[in-house]
């Protein structure tokens, strides 16, 4: 990710050998030992546009003679153009532009040795190849790439070109964008090529034509196998930053026992704490705990092609997130002397947006990455961190206070994935009553009917599917006593019951908070209802704050981290280990995996780690990731992750073939589901066209050994703790494959967008979604002094329950960045991959996909202005736009990127 080379300057001279003498093999002169950095040149288009010498400033170096393998037939000259992306490590480190012309003028020598490979074997069954050296020709300022050219003497009987092997003659890695031959053969690389001095193995790239394993041209089969083997490694040793090895490990690196024993954490993954697998780094084990891998201050290893720090634009959100975690968070921590101090008044919260926080100006320029937060300097030694007003509060200052908004956000807010239909009565816990107390809920029929009096009976409400619930009772209750032993937090098991009104909106009926038996005390539980007296009304507000803290933790740990980031990493690892570059399913899925492993590595480094942001600002504290493991164990199922199946599993829909999406929603005006189903259907139609094109017969799916190995490893290794579950889909037919890839594509695009890009709008004003409840309810075993204090100043009690000043500002800083789109975001349906464009049928199917998504933009706009849809249209409401496919840069509250890139 963001490399810590601060305040260094690097010349373009480092990109190439500077000797006037070309070099071959190990004979090289003037190799720089410093990093291969260039100035802050932003990442260009993914196109294969060639350098135009009449339009861009260039430095030419004459013609190049090829080194060819002789054939008896006459050869023709095939010209090749290689485009190489300048790195931006120096830009991320804060280095300015400079020295471009001087560096370019010295770029001489043989840069790369390329070896074209024919699809056909020669008469002796050997590979037919032809070699040529490439030399630097230009820096194209229009698209910000270096171009290199080479000429190949290709025999007339060479046949179709299917692969190229590349040897990088430089001392440093180089990022290849593409290799384009003038005979209409293109190799889309988008990959780092290691220096031959780091690794003597040549890099293999295949042409853009896709092949199933059984259809692979004979001459390419060995290369296909070799390339996959190079990505798997041997499971040994510590990984280097230049490696491209994809392997599995458990989450044994969240704790830091070598630093403090109190920072030790259990291993996630295995029988005790089931969990998906992460990418193996091979770091040494801790001296204090042999089960824990040591940590580092540097970003954790990810395979080099997953590292966006060299690729994304300098303004990419990951740089800003790094700046927040390593700049803003420590600075805020330093200016707050009392870490437990809350906000004395609600007007004090408003000052965060109106005046900001004065902090010392850091000396490393790290805050320059945060234009939304950093508003200027008060003097030479101070900086102002001032927060933007979230749109929810900007539109309606008091929206967070209202019951109807509390419920509406369960359908159209930040976590619309938890609400479920009540199907059984009475409500009962599945936990052991000997340990946790009586299982039956304290929410009785009488309480419900008192609240829905005039509408219907409880039995009628159940029969007509009018009762809905947010149920965090059984998941949280085992952690209540442990969490209460921590300083500055509390916890309950909770249930929140709601009623669907004739207007199609939800109305809260009751909140139940439960504390299990402890220290000789019996189980404590209490039911709160909307009240018309002052004391009851304030208790109700405090109960809502408790529930919102529970929902915030569930959202961040389960709906967001677990169900998108975490479960996707095994898909990425297996795809790279088992699906060749030329496999059509690899080419379908790779856009949905870009940058996810690197953002996950940053999360392990500073967000979900022991003592990280999650543990220090959420109610579940040090038990947050154990809770996440429990959710994976008890709740996660691959076959429920596609949106229609998810809705059906929660009772929010029933299967109905007569409905447009094959399901009928239980709540008709459910914005997340309404818009999400349009996105999911578009994805599935695109996947259907794609899969059926490459697999016209079912037997091709079953006989595809790469595909079968991929799916087997996802189930038995990447998600090995659930390998014996009966719900895993089989992979035998086209429909099986369509269902699997559609699920993965939805999770990485639509689902992630719905729970990520609204974070600042909905939680940037923390009273709307507090991440932590620091104090217990006033009526839970109160002392006389506590109760009198509540009666005298209930507002103070609510403010003390909310996050502290340091917790609130740290979370707000992180959420601002997580909600932001980078300028070069790649949105779903926006950019066609070169391999798709190379096949007319696939290109046509993609254009249909893009067209459906463009139509969706207008549909969502019209829904947001429909006054009959009260869950998305009304006075002061933020329109539901999280599933609009496209967005401008920044915090917009809309946009669906292909991948989990932040």
Buried (B, 14 or more C-beta within 10 A) or exposed (E): BBBEBEEEEBBBBBBBBBBEEBBEEEEBEBBBEEBBBBBBBBBBEBEBBBBEEEEBEBBEBEEBEBBBBEBEEEBEEBEBBBBBBBBBBBBBBBBEEBBBEEBBEBBBBBBBBBBBBBBBBBEEEEBBBBBBBBBBBBBBBEBBBBBBBBBBBBBEBBBEBBBBBBBBBBBBBBBBBBBBBEEEBBBBBBBBBBBBBBBEEBBBBBBBBBBBBEEBBEBBEEBBBEBBEBBBBEEEEEBEEBBBBBBBBBBBBBBBBBBEEEBBBBBBBBEEBBBBBBBBBBBEBBEBBEBBBBBEEEBBBBBBBBBBBBBBBBBBBBBBBBBBBBBBBEBBEEBBEEEEEBBEEEEEBBBBBEEBBBBEBBEBBBBBBBEBBBBEEEEEEEBBBBBBBBBBBBBBEEBBEEBBBBBBBBBBBBBBBBBBBBEEBEBBBEBEEEEBBEBEBBBBEEBBBEBBEEBBEBEEBBEEBBBBBBBBBBBBBBBBBBBBEBEBBBBBBBBBBBBBBEEBBBBBBBBBBBBBBBEEEEBBBBBBBBEEEEBEEBBBBBBBBBBBBBBBBBBBBBBBBBBBBBBBBBBBBBBBBBBBBBBBBBBBBBBBBBBBBBBBBBBBBBBBBBBBBBBBBBBBBBBBBBBBBBBBEEEBEBBBBBBBBBBBBBBBBBEEEEEEBBBBBBBEBBBBBBBBBBBBBBBBBBBBBBBBBBBEEBEBBBBBEBBBBBBBBBBEBBBBBBEEEEEBBEBEBBBBBBBBBBBBBBBBBBBBBBBBBBBBBBBBBBBBBBBBBBBBBBBBEBEEEBEEBBEEEBEBBBBBBBBBBBBBBBBBBBBBBBBBBBBBBBBBBBBBBBBBBBBEEBEEBBBBBBEBBEEBBEEBEEBBEEEEBBBBBBEBBBBBBBBBBBBEBBBBBBBBBBBBBB
